[in-house]
């Protein structure tokens, strides 16, 4: 009865202004209609007490006021609203293809390129709970580290285990892209995306990168390529007889190839030369690739005036019964 969300006819509440007027009328009416008896002294009433009926008579007026108030509330038509939502989520299938060659240990990123790539990619995945994500790593060859899954916690744990030197060294961009395509070729997602990160030039592997891009295009897969590395030279850790030392080495990224791959598949090429820029790139990709969420809302109104009307009717009947049976006045 009290679960009310809105009122269909709230203008009827103005009728409540009549309540104080009725109270004033009742007070004047009773003050003027007090019976008067002419008597010579008070001794005859000395032992008499006032009957409770005298005070209970006022309850009739209170019952009528309550009935009027409830009737006005019923006229205002209280309503409760039940809402139901059907949410249909179509996620995006994303495969991260990450270069783990020795050059990814360069210290132009903090702490190095590979760790920075892992950290930012992990943040990106965590913000997309509705998407299936897979992980491919490549160096001189490529293999799938994690197939497409929505278990993002598991992906985060696998990311922590990815290290340079896990596979034969080199930069097989074509193999890394082709392996990622194979993970997505049977996907029925509304959008299929590969994010390929590398810091070098294709120098190994069995698949030509352009041929891999043509495969991606054929399966409707969009490829975003990221060249990671500062421009010019970068400090690389080199093993020497005196231990690991940093040596400045030239950064070589085949940007033309990465732009070609992205352009062929409807994606984009980005260049990240520091941690901040890498985060900005992932943020831009996140904005470009949004999951599709359809929300259908159903609202149903339920009338709540009947309980108030029934209570008003009950109080009117009770007031009439009390007036003519219990508090009946005799001439």
SERO-4910 file (N, C-alpha, C, O; in steps of 0.05 Angstrom, whole numbers):
BEGIN
 pado doro    nc1    nc2    nc3   cac1   cac2   cac3    cc1    cc2    cc3    oc1    oc2    oc3
  Unk    A     17    -24      0      0      0      0     17     25      0     10     45    -12
  Unk    A     40     24     13     57     47     15     80     47     -6     96     65     -7
  Unk    A     80     27    -24    101     25    -45     91     42    -69     80     31    -88
  Unk    A     95     68    -67     85     87    -86    108    101   -101    125    112    -88
  Unk    A    108     99   -127    129    112   -143    120    139   -155    137    157   -158
  Unk    A     95    141   -162     85    167   -172     55    168   -169     42    149   -161
  Unk    A     44    192   -176     15    197   -174      5    205   -201     16    222   -214
  Unk    A    -17    192   -210    -28    198   -236    -43    225   -236    -42    240   -256
  Unk    A    -56    232   -214    -72    257   -212    -65    272   -186    -81    274   -168
  Unk    A    -40    282   -184    -32    295   -160    -47    321   -153    -47    330   -131
  Unk    A    -61    332   -174    -76    357   -169    -99    353   -148   -108    373   -136
  Unk    A   -107    329   -144   -128    324   -125   -119    329    -96   -136    332    -78
  Unk    A    -93    331    -92    -83    336    -65    -91    364    -55    -91    370    -31
  Unk    A    -98    382    -74   -108    408    -66   -133    406    -49   -140    424    -34
  Unk    A   -148    385    -53   -173    381    -37   -167    378     -7   -185    381      9
  Unk    A   -142    371     -1   -135    368     27   -137    394     42   -138    395     67
  Unk    A   -137    416     27   -140    443     40   -167    445     55   -170    463     72
  Unk    A   -186    428     47   -213    430     60   -212    419     88   -230    425    104
  Unk    A   -192    402     95   -190    390    121   -189    410    144   -205    409    162
  Unk    A   -170    429    143   -170    449    165   -195    465    166   -204    474    188
  Unk    A   -209    470    143   -234    485    144   -256    469    158   -272    480    173
  Unk    A   -256    443    153   -275    425    167   -270    425    197   -289    424    213
  Unk    A   -244    425    205   -238    425    233   -248    451    246   -259    450    268
  Unk    A   -243    473    233   -253    499    244   -283    499    246   -295    508    266
  Unk    A   -297    489    225   -326    488    225   -336    471    247   -356    478    261
  Unk    A   -323    448    252   -332    430    273   -329    442    300   -346    439    318
  Unk    A   -307    457    304   -302    469    330   -324    490    336   -334    491    358
  Unk    A   -330    508    316   -350    528    320   -378    515    324   -394    525    340
  Unk    A   -383    495    309   -409    481    311   -414    470    339   -436    473    350
  Unk    A   -394    458    350   -397    446    376   -397    466    399   -409    462    420
  Unk    A   -382    488    395   -382    509    416   -408    523    417   -415    533    439
  Unk    A   -423    525    396   -449    539    395   -472    520    403   -493    530    413
  Unk    A   -469    495    399   -491    476    404   -490    463    431   -504    443    436
  Unk    A   -475    475    450   -474    463    477   -501    468    490   -510    490    491
  Unk    A   -513    447    501   -539    450    514   -537    466    540   -517    465    555
  Unk    A   -557    481    546   -558    497    570   -582    489    587   -604    485    577
  Unk    A   -577    486    613   -599    479    632   -599    501    654   -578    507    665
  Unk    A   -622    511    659   -625    531    680   -630    516    707   -648    501    710
  Unk    A   -612    522    725   -615    509    751   -608    530    773   -595    550    767
  Unk    A   -616    524    798   -613    543    820   -587    539    835   -579    557    850
  Unk    A   -574    516    832   -550    511    846   -535    487    834   -546    473    818
  Unk    A   -510    482    842   -493    461    832   -494    436    849   -483    415    842
  Unk    A   -508    437    872   -508    414    890   -519    389    877   -510    367    884
  Unk    A   -538    392    860   -551    369    848   -532    353    830   -536    330    825
  Unk    A   -510    367    819   -491    353    802   -465    346    816   -446    338    803
  Unk    A   -464    349    842   -439    346    857   -427    318    854   -403    315    852
  Unk    A   -444    298    853   -433    270    852   -432    259    824   -425    235    820
  Unk    A   -437    275    804   -437    264    776   -410    267    763   -395    286    767
  Unk    A   -403    247    747   -378    248    731   -385    248    701   -406    239    693
  Unk    A   -367    259    685   -372    261    656   -370    233    643   -351    218    649
  Unk    A   -388    227    626   -389    201    613   -367    201    591   -363    221    577
  Unk    A   -353    178    588   -333    176    566   -345    180    539   -331    187    520
  Unk    A   -371    175    537   -385    177    512   -383    206    501   -383    210    476
  Unk    A   -382    225    519   -380    253    510   -355    258    494   -356    271    474
  Unk    A   -333    246    503   -307    250    488   -306    232    463   -295    240    443
  Unk    A   -318    208    466   -317    189    443   -334    199    420   -330    191    397
  Unk    A   -353    217    426   -369    228    404   -352    242    383   -359    242    360
  Unk    A   -330    253    392   -312    268    373   -298    248    354   -288    256    333
  Unk    A   -297    223    362   -284    203    344   -299    200    318   -287    193    298
  Unk    A   -325    206    318   -340    205    293   -329    224    273   -326    218    249
  Unk    A   -324    248    282   -313    269    264   -285    261    254   -278    265    231
  Unk    A   -269    250    272   -242    241    264   -243    219    243   -228    220    224
  Unk    A   -262    200    247   -265    179    227   -273    190    200   -263    181    179
  Unk    A   -290    210    201   -299    222    175   -276    236    161   -273    235    137
  Unk    A   -260    251    177   -237    265    166   -217    245    153   -207    249    131
  Unk    A   -212    223    168   -194    203    157   -204    191    131   -189    186    113
  Unk    A   -231    186    131   -243    175    107   -240    194     83   -235    185     61
  Unk    A   -244    220     88   -241    240     67   -213    241     57   -208    242     32
  Unk    A   -193    240     75   -165    241     67   -158    217     50   -146    220     29
  Unk    A   -167    193     59   -161    169     43   -174    170     16   -163    160     -4
  Unk    A   -199    181     15   -213    183    -11   -198    202    -30   -196    197    -54
  Unk    A   -187    224    -19   -172    243    -36   -147    229    -47   -140    232    -70
  Unk    A   -134    213    -29   -110    199    -38   -117    179    -60   -102    176    -79
  Unk    A   -140    166    -58   -149    148    -79   -154    162   -105   -148    152   -126
  Unk    A   -166    186   -103   -171    203   -127   -145    210   -141   -144    212   -165
  Unk    A   -124    215   -125    -98    222   -136    -84    199   -150    -64    203   -164
  Unk    A    -95    175   -147    -86    151   -161    -56    145   -157    -39    149   -174
  Unk    A    -50    135   -133    -22    126   -128    -15    103   -146    -32     85   -151
  Unk    A     10    103   -156     18     81   -174     46     72   -166     63     87   -158
  Unk    A     50     46   -169     77     35   -167     86     26   -194     70     17   -211
  Unk    A    112     29   -199    123     23   -226    143      0   -223    162      2   -208
  Unk    A    139    -21   -238    158    -43   -239    174    -40   -265    162    -37   -287
  Unk    A    200    -42   -263    218    -38   -286    234    -64   -291    244    -76   -272
  Unk    A    235    -72   -316    250    -96   -323    269    -88   -346    260    -75   -365
  Unk    A    294    -97   -344    313    -91   -365    323   -117   -378    331   -136   -364
  Unk    A    323   -118   -404    336   -139   -419    363   -128   -430    362   -110   -447
  Unk    A    385   -137   -420    411   -127   -428    424   -148   -446    429   -171   -438
  Unk    A    430   -140   -470    444   -158   -489    471   -147   -495    474   -124   -506
  Unk    A    491   -162   -488    519   -152   -491    533   -169   -512    534   -193   -511
  Unk    A    544   -155   -532    560   -168   -552    589   -157   -549    594   -134   -556
  Unk    A    606   -174   -539    634   -165   -535    650   -166   -560    641   -173   -581
  Unk    A    675   -159   -557    694   -159   -579    716   -179   -573    725   -181   -550
  Unk    A    723   -194   -593    745   -213   -590    771   -200   -597    775   -189   -618
  Unk    A    790   -200   -578    816   -186   -581    839   -205   -576    839   -220   -556
  Unk    A    858   -205   -594    882   -221   -589    906   -202   -588    910   -186   -606
  Unk    A    920   -203   -566    945   -187   -563    968   -204   -574    973   -226   -564
  Unk    A    982   -193   -593   1006   -206   -604   1030   -190   -597   1034   -168   -608
  Unk    A   1047   -200   -579   1068   -184   -567   1096   -196   -574   1100   -220   -571
  Unk    A   1113   -178   -583   1141   -185   -589   1156   -190   -563   1155   -172   -545
  Unk    A   1169   -213   -560   1184   -218   -535   1214   -223   -542   1228   -236   -527
  Unk    A   1223   -211   -564   1251   -214   -572   1269   -200   -553   1260   -184   -536
  Unk    A   1295   -205   -555   1314   -194   -537   1315   -163   -537   1320   -151   -516
  Unk    A   1308   -151   -560   1309   -122   -562   1287   -109   -544   1288    -85   -538
  Unk    A   1267   -125   -537   1245   -114   -520   1254   -109   -491   1239    -99   -474
  Unk    A   1280   -116   -485   1291   -111   -459   1304    -83   -457   1315    -76   -437
  Unk    A   1303    -68   -479   1315    -41   -480   1302    -24   -457   1279    -27   -451
  Unk    A   1318     -6   -446   1310      9   -422   1300     37   -429   1301     55   -412
  Unk    A   1292     42   -454   1280     68   -460   1252     70   -448   1241     92   -448
  Unk    A   1241     48   -440   1216     48   -425   1222     38   -396   1243     26   -392
  Unk    A   1205     44   -378   1209     36   -350   1191     13   -342   1167     15   -346
  Unk    A   1202     -9   -332   1230    -15   -329   1244    -23   -355   1268    -18   -359
  Unk    A   1229    -35   -373   1238    -40   -401   1214    -42   -419   1191    -41   -410
  Unk    A   1219    -45   -445   1197    -45   -464   1177    -68   -459   1153    -63   -459
  Unk    A   1187    -92   -454   1169   -115   -450   1152   -112   -425   1128   -116   -427
  Unk    A   1164   -104   -403   1148   -101   -379   1128    -78   -381   1105    -80   -371
  Unk    A   1136    -57   -395   1117    -35   -399   1094    -44   -417   1070    -37   -412
  Unk    A   1100    -59   -438   1079    -69   -456   1060    -88   -441   1036    -86   -445
  Unk    A   1070   -105   -424   1054   -124   -408   1036   -108   -389   1012   -114   -386
  Unk    A   1048    -89   -375   1032    -74   -355   1009    -59   -368    986    -60   -358
  Unk    A   1015    -44   -389    994    -28   -402    973    -46   -415    949    -39   -414
  Unk    A    981    -68   -427    962    -86   -440    944    -98   -418    920   -102   -423
  Unk    A    955   -104   -395    939   -115   -373    918    -95   -363    896   -103   -357
  Unk    A    926    -70   -362    907    -49   -354    884    -47   -374    861    -43   -367
  Unk    A    892    -49   -399    872    -47   -421    852    -70   -419    828    -65   -421
  Unk    A    861    -94   -415    844   -118   -413    825   -115   -389    802   -122   -391
  Unk    A    836   -106   -367    820   -104   -342    796    -86   -345    776    -89   -332
  Unk    A    798    -66   -364    776    -47   -368    755    -58   -387    735    -44   -393
  Unk    A    759    -82   -398    740    -92   -418    730   -120   -409    737   -140   -421
  Unk    A    713   -120   -388    704   -146   -377    686   -162   -395    683   -186   -391
  Unk    A    674   -149   -415    655   -163   -433    668   -176   -457    655   -189   -473
  Unk    A    694   -172   -460    708   -181   -484    724   -207   -479    733   -212   -457
  Unk    A    725   -223   -499    743   -247   -498    770   -237   -508    773   -222   -527
  Unk    A    791   -246   -494    818   -237   -500    836   -262   -502    834   -281   -487
  Unk    A    854   -261   -521    875   -281   -524    902   -269   -525    905   -245   -529
  Unk    A    922   -285   -521    950   -275   -521    968   -293   -538    969   -317   -535
  Unk    A    982   -279   -557   1002   -292   -574   1028   -278   -569   1029   -254   -568
  Unk    A   1050   -294   -566   1076   -282   -564   1093   -292   -587   1090   -314   -597
  Unk    A   1111   -274   -596   1128   -282   -619   1156   -270   -615   1159   -249   -602
  Unk    A   1174   -284   -627   1202   -275   -628   1213   -285   -654   1206   -275   -675
  Unk    A   1230   -306   -654   1238   -319   -679   1216   -337   -689   1216   -343   -713
  Unk    A   1198   -345   -673   1174   -360   -680   1151   -349   -663   1154   -331   -647
  Unk    A   1127   -361   -666   1104   -351   -651   1087   -374   -641   1086   -395   -654
  Unk    A   1075   -371   -618   1055   -391   -609   1035   -377   -591   1039   -355   -581
  Unk    A   1012   -391   -588    990   -380   -572    996   -386   -543    999   -409   -534
  Unk    A    997   -365   -527   1001   -367   -498    974   -371   -484    972   -387   -465
  Unk    A    953   -357   -493    926   -359   -481    906   -358   -504    906   -338   -518
  Unk    A    889   -378   -507    868   -376   -527    846   -356   -518    847   -347   -495
  Unk    A    827   -350   -536    807   -331   -528    792   -339   -503    783   -362   -502
  Unk    A    789   -322   -484    776   -328   -459    766   -302   -446    776   -281   -451
  Unk    A    745   -306   -429    736   -283   -413    747   -284   -385    741   -267   -368
  Unk    A    764   -304   -379    777   -306   -353    801   -287   -352    824   -294   -357
  Unk    A    795   -262   -346    816   -242   -347    837   -245   -324    859   -236   -326
  Unk    A    828   -257   -302    847   -262   -280    869   -281   -289    892   -278   -283
  Unk    A    860   -302   -304    880   -321   -314    899   -308   -334    923   -314   -334
  Unk    A    888   -290   -351    905   -276   -370    926   -260   -355    950   -259   -363
  Unk    A    917   -246   -334    936   -229   -319    958   -246   -307    981   -237   -306
  Unk    A    951   -270   -297    972   -287   -286    991   -297   -307   1015   -299   -302
  Unk    A    981   -303   -331    999   -312   -353   1017   -290   -362   1040   -294   -368
  Unk    A   1006   -265   -362   1022   -242   -370   1047   -240   -352   1069   -234   -362
  Unk    A   1043   -245   -327   1066   -243   -308   1088   -262   -314   1111   -258   -308
  Unk    A   1081   -285   -328   1101   -305   -334   1115   -301   -361   1134   -314   -367
  Unk    A   1105   -282   -377   1117   -277   -403   1144   -263   -400   1145   -242   -387
  Unk    A   1164   -275   -412   1191   -263   -410   1205   -266   -437   1199   -283   -453
  Unk    A   1224   -249   -440   1241   -251   -464   1259   -276   -461   1268   -283   -439
  Unk    A   1264   -290   -484   1280   -314   -483   1264   -339   -481   1275   -361   -480
  Unk    A   1237   -337   -479   1220   -361   -477   1221   -378   -503   1219   -402   -502
  Unk    A   1226   -364   -525   1227   -378   -551   1252   -367   -566   1264   -348   -557
  Unk    A   1257   -379   -588   1281   -372   -604   1280   -342   -611   1259   -331   -618
  Unk    A   1303   -329   -609   1304   -300   -613   1301   -293   -643   1306   -310   -660
  Unk    A   1293   -269   -648   1287   -259   -675   1262   -242   -674   1251   -237   -653
  Unk    A   1253   -234   -698   1228   -218   -699   1212   -228   -723   1215   -219   -745
  Unk    A   1194   -247   -717   1177   -259   -737   1149   -245   -736   1130   -257   -726
  Unk    A   1148   -221   -747   1123   -206   -746   1100   -221   -761   1078   -222   -752
  Unk    A   1107   -233   -784   1088   -247   -800   1076   -271   -785   1052   -276   -785
  Unk    A   1094   -286   -771   1084   -309   -756   1067   -300   -732   1046   -312   -726
  Unk    A   1075   -279   -719   1060   -268   -696   1032   -260   -705   1012   -264   -691
  Unk    A   1030   -247   -728   1004   -238   -739    987   -262   -748    963   -263   -743
  Unk    A   1000   -281   -762    985   -304   -773    974   -321   -750    952   -331   -752
  Unk    A    990   -324   -729    980   -340   -706    956   -327   -693    937   -340   -685
  Unk    A    957   -301   -691    935   -286   -679    910   -288   -697    888   -291   -687
  Unk    A    914   -287   -723    891   -290   -742    878   -318   -738    854   -320   -739
  Unk    A    895   -339   -735    884   -366   -732    866   -368   -706    848   -384   -705
  Unk    A    872   -351   -686    856   -351   -662    829   -338   -666    810   -344   -651
  Unk    A    827   -321   -687    803   -306   -691    787   -314   -716    764   -304   -719
  Unk    A    797   -331   -732    784   -336   -758    756   -348   -755    739   -344   -773
  Unk    A    751   -363   -734    725   -376   -730    707   -360   -710    686   -369   -702
  Unk    A    717   -337   -702    702   -320   -683    676   -309   -696    676   -302   -719
  Unk    A    655   -308   -680    630   -297   -689    624   -270   -675    601   -260   -676
  Unk    A    644   -258   -663    641   -232   -650    635   -210   -670    642   -212   -694
  Unk    A    622   -189   -661    615   -167   -679    640   -152   -688    640   -139   -708
  Unk    A    661   -154   -672    686   -141   -679    709   -159   -671    710   -169   -649
  Unk    A    728   -163   -690    751   -180   -685    776   -163   -688    780   -150   -709
  Unk    A    793   -162   -667    815   -143   -666    841   -157   -658    841   -175   -641
  Unk    A    862   -149   -671    889   -157   -663    905   -132   -656    905   -113   -672
  Unk    A    918   -133   -633    936   -111   -626    964   -122   -626    972   -139   -609
  Unk    A    980   -114   -646   1007   -125   -650   1028   -105   -641   1028    -82   -650
  Unk    A   1045   -113   -623   1066    -95   -612   1093   -107   -619   1099   -130   -613
  Unk    A   1110    -90   -631   1137    -99   -638   1156    -75   -637   1148    -52   -639
  Unk    A   1182    -81   -634   1202    -59   -634   1223    -63   -655   1244    -51   -654
  Unk    A   1217    -80   -675   1239    -86   -694   1229    -89   -723   1209    -78   -731
  Unk    A   1246   -103   -738   1242   -107   -766   1238   -137   -770   1253   -153   -758
  Unk    A   1220   -145   -787   1215   -173   -793   1240   -186   -804   1249   -178   -826
  Unk    A   1251   -206   -790   1276   -218   -799   1276   -248   -797   1297   -261   -801
  Unk    A   1254   -260   -790   1252   -289   -787   1223   -298   -790   1206   -282   -794
  Unk    A   1219   -324   -787   1192   -335   -789   1186   -345   -817   1202   -340   -836
  Unk    A   1164   -359   -820   1157   -372   -845   1134   -358   -860   1128   -366   -883
  Unk    A   1122   -338   -848   1099   -325   -860   1106   -296   -866   1116   -281   -849
  Unk    A   1101   -288   -891   1105   -260   -898   1085   -242   -884   1061   -248   -885
  Unk    A   1093   -220   -871   1074   -203   -857   1051   -192   -874   1029   -191   -864
  Unk    A   1057   -185   -899   1035   -175   -916   1015   -197   -922    991   -192   -923
  Unk    A   1025   -221   -926   1007   -244   -931    990   -249   -906    966   -255   -909
  Unk    A   1002   -246   -883    986   -249   -858    965   -227   -856    943   -232   -846
  Unk    A    972   -203   -864    952   -181   -864    929   -186   -883    906   -180   -877
  Unk    A    935   -199   -906    914   -206   -925    896   -227   -913    871   -226   -918
  Unk    A    907   -245   -898    890   -265   -884    872   -251   -864    848   -258   -862
  Unk    A    883   -232   -849    867   -218   -829    844   -203   -843    821   -203   -833
  Unk    A    850   -190   -865    830   -176   -880    808   -194   -890    784   -187   -889
  Unk    A    815   -218   -899    796   -237   -910    776   -246   -888    753   -251   -894
  Unk    A    786   -249   -863    768   -257   -841    755   -234   -826    743   -238   -806
  Unk    A    758   -209   -837    746   -186   -825    758   -178   -798    744   -169   -780
  Unk    A    784   -182   -796    799   -176   -771    813   -150   -775    828   -145   -794
  Unk    A    809   -132   -756    822   -106   -756    848   -108   -739    848   -118   -717
  Unk    A    870    -97   -751    896    -99   -737    905    -71   -730    908    -54   -747
  Unk    A    911    -68   -704    924    -43   -694    953    -51   -689    958    -69   -673
  Unk    A    971    -37   -701   1000    -42   -698   1012    -20   -681   1006      4   -685
  Unk    A   1030    -28   -663   1044     -8   -646   1074    -13   -648   1083    -35   -642
  Unk    A   1088      7   -657   1117      7   -656   1126     18   -630   1121     41   -624
  Unk    A   1140      2   -614   1148     10   -587   1178     15   -586   1194     -3   -592
  Unk    A   1186     39   -579   1214     45   -578   1219     75   -583   1205     87   -600
  Unk    A   1238     86   -569   1244    115   -574   1257    119   -601   1265     99   -614
  Unk    A   1259    143   -609   1271    149   -635   1301    155   -631   1309    169   -613
  Unk    A   1317    144   -649   1346    147   -647   1359    123   -635   1358    101   -647
  Unk    A   1370    126   -612   1383    103   -598   1370     99   -571   1356    116   -560
  Unk    A   1374     75   -561   1363     67   -535   1383     50   -520   1398     35   -533
  Unk    A   1382     50   -494   1401     34   -478   1392      5   -477   1370     -1   -469
  Unk    A   1409    -13   -487   1404    -42   -486   1422    -56   -466   1445    -49   -464
  Unk    A   1412    -74   -451   1429    -90   -433   1445   -110   -449   1434   -126   -464
  Unk    A   1471   -109   -446   1489   -127   -460   1507   -142   -440   1518   -130   -422
  Unk    A   1508   -168   -444   1525   -185   -426   1554   -181   -434   1562   -186   -457
  Unk    A   1571   -173   -415   1600   -169   -420   1615   -185   -399   1603   -195   -380
  Unk    A   1641   -188   -402   1657   -202   -381   1655   -189   -354   1660   -201   -334
  Unk    A   1646   -164   -353   1643   -150   -328   1614   -149   -318   1607   -134   -300
  Unk    A   1597   -166   -331   1569   -166   -323   1552   -152   -344   1561   -145   -365
  Unk    A   1527   -148   -337   1508   -135   -355   1513   -105   -355   1512    -92   -333
  Unk    A   1517    -94   -378   1520    -65   -380   1502    -54   -402   1495    -69   -421
  Unk    A   1494    -29   -399   1477    -16   -419   1493     -3   -441   1512     12   -435
  Unk    A   1486     -9   -465   1499      3   -488   1478     16   -506   1457      5   -511
  Unk    A   1484     39   -516   1466     53   -535   1467     40   -562   1488     37   -574
  Unk    A   1443     31   -571   1441     18   -597   1419     32   -613   1399     42   -601
  Unk    A   1421     31   -639   1402     44   -656   1375     29   -656   1374      5   -656
  Unk    A   1353     45   -654   1326     34   -654   1317     32   -683   1317     51   -698
  Unk    A   1309      7   -691   1301      2   -719   1273    -10   -718   1270    -33   -710
  Unk    A   1253      5   -726   1225     -5   -727   1216     -2   -756   1218     20   -767
  Unk    A   1205    -23   -767   1196    -22   -795   1168     -9   -795   1147    -23   -797
  Unk    A   1167     17   -792   1142     31   -790   1125     29   -816   1101     29   -815
  Unk    A   1140     29   -838   1125     26   -864   1109      1   -865   1086      1   -874
  Unk    A   1122    -22   -856   1108    -47   -856   1084    -47   -837   1063    -56   -844
  Unk    A   1088    -36   -813   1067    -35   -793   1043    -18   -803   1020    -24   -798
  Unk    A   1050      4   -816   1028     21   -828   1013      6   -850    989      9   -852
  Unk    A   1028     -9   -866   1015    -25   -887    996    -45   -876    973    -48   -885
  Unk    A   1005    -60   -855    988    -80   -843    962    -68   -832    940    -78   -836
  Unk    A    966    -46   -817    942    -32   -805    924    -22   -827    899    -24   -825
  Unk    A    935     -9   -847    919      2   -869    903    -19   -884    880    -14   -891
  Unk    A    915    -42   -889    902    -63   -904    878    -74   -889    858    -83   -902
  Unk    A    878    -74   -863    857    -87   -847    837    -67   -835    820    -75   -820
  Unk    A    841    -41   -841    822    -21   -829    830    -13   -801    814      0   -787
  Unk    A    854    -19   -793    864    -11   -766    880     14   -768    877     30   -786
  Unk    A    897     18   -748    915     42   -747    942     34   -737    945     15   -721
  Unk    A    962     50   -745    989     46   -734    995     68   -714    988     91   -718
  Unk    A   1008     60   -692   1015     79   -671   1045     76   -665   1056     54   -667
  Unk    A   1057     98   -656   1085     97   -648   1086    106   -618   1077    128   -611
  Unk    A   1097     88   -602   1099     94   -573   1129     97   -567   1145     79   -570
  Unk    A   1137    121   -556   1165    125   -550   1169    129   -520   1191    134   -511
  Unk    A   1148    125   -504   1151    125   -475   1126    112   -462   1106    107   -476
  Unk    A   1127    107   -436   1105     94   -422   1079    110   -425   1057     98   -429
  Unk    A   1080    136   -422   1056    152   -423   1043    151   -450   1019    148   -452
  Unk    A   1059    152   -472   1048    150   -499   1035    123   -504   1015    121   -517
  Unk    A   1047    102   -493   1036     75   -496   1009     74   -483    990     62   -494
  Unk    A   1005     85   -459    979     85   -446    959    101   -462    936     93   -464
  Unk    A    968    123   -474    950    140   -490    940    124   -515    917    126   -523
  Unk    A    958    108   -526    951     92   -550    930     72   -542    910     68   -557
  Unk    A    934     58   -520    914     38   -512    887     51   -505    866     39   -509
  Unk    A    888     74   -494    864     89   -487    849     95   -513    824     94   -514
  Unk    A    863    103   -534    851    110   -559    839     85   -572    817     86   -583
  Unk    A    853     63   -571    842     38   -581    817     30   -566    798     20   -577
  Unk    A    818     33   -540    795     27   -523    770     43   -531    748     32   -532
  Unk    A    775     68   -538    752     85   -547    743     77   -575    719     79   -581
  Unk    A    761     68   -592    753     60   -619    738     33   -619    720     29   -635
  Unk    A    745     16   -600    733    -11   -600    715    -14   -575    725    -23   -554
  Unk    A    691     -6   -577    672     -8   -554    654    -32   -559    645    -38   -581
  Unk    A    648    -46   -537    629    -68   -538    601    -57   -544    595    -35   -536
  Unk    A    585    -73   -557    558    -66   -563    540    -76   -541    538   -100   -535
  Unk    A    526    -57   -528    507    -64   -506    480    -53   -513    476    -28   -515
  Unk    A    460    -71   -517    433    -63   -522    417    -66   -496    416    -88   -485
  Unk    A    404    -45   -488    387    -46   -464    359    -40   -471    353    -18   -481
  Unk    A    341    -58   -466    312    -54   -470    299    -53   -443    301    -71   -427
  Unk    A    285    -31   -438    272    -27   -412    242    -29   -415    230    -16   -432
  Unk    A    230    -44   -397    201    -48   -397    191    -36   -370    200    -44   -349
  Unk    A    171    -18   -372    160     -6   -348    130    -12   -347    116     -9   -367
  Unk    A    121    -22   -324     93    -28   -321     82    -14   -296     94    -17   -274
  Unk    A     60      0   -299     49     15   -277     26     -2   -264     10    -14   -277
  Unk    A     26     -1   -237      6    -16   -222    -10      5   -206      2     20   -190
  Unk    A    -36      5   -209    -53     24   -195    -55     16   -165    -58     -7   -158
  Unk    A    -52     36   -148    -53     30   -119    -75     45   -104    -74     47    -80
  Unk    A    -95     55   -119   -117     70   -106   -136     53    -91   -149     62    -72
  Unk    A   -140     27    -99   -161     11    -88   -159      7    -57   -179     10    -44
  Unk    A   -135      1    -46   -134     -1    -17   -143     24     -2   -156     23     18
  Unk    A   -135     48    -13   -143     73      0   -173     77     -2   -186     85     17
  Unk    A   -184     70    -26   -213     72    -29   -228     53    -10   -249     61      2
  Unk    A   -218     29     -7   -231     10     10   -230     18     40   -249     16     55
  Unk    A   -207     29     48   -204     39     75   -223     63     79   -235     65    101
  Unk    A   -225     80     60   -243    103     62   -272     94     66   -286    104     83
  Unk    A   -280     74     49   -308     64     51   -312     51     78   -333     54     90
  Unk    A   -292     36     88   -294     22    114   -298     43    136   -314     38    154
  Unk    A   -283     64    136   -285     85    157   -312     99    155   -324    106    176
  Unk    A   -322    104    130   -348    117    128   -370     98    140   -387    108    155
  Unk    A   -369     73    134   -389     54    145   -386     52    175   -407     52    189
  Unk    A   -362     51    185   -358     50    214   -369     75    228   -381     74    249
  Unk    A   -364     98    215   -374    123    227   -404    123    228   -416    132    247
  Unk    A   -417    114    206   -447    114    205   -458     94    226   -477    101    240
  Unk    A   -446     70    228   -455     51    248   -452     61    277   -471     58    293
  Unk    A   -429     74    283   -426     85    309   -445    108    315   -456    111    337
  Unk    A   -450    124    294   -467    147    298   -496    139    304   -509    151    321
  Unk    A   -506    119    290   -534    112    293   -540     88    311   -563     82    318
  Unk    A   -518     74    320   -523     52    338   -511     56    366   -523     50    386
  Unk    A   -487     67    367   -474     71    392   -479     99    404   -485    102    427
  Unk    A   -475    119    386   -478    147    396   -504    159    386   -505    183    380
  Unk    A   -524    144    384   -550    154    375   -562    174    394   -561    170    418
  Unk    A   -572    195    383   -585    216    400   -615    213    399   -628    209    379
  Unk    A   -626    215    423   -655    213    426   -666    241    430   -654    257    444
  Unk    A   -689    246    418   -701    272    422   -710    277    451   -721    298    457
***
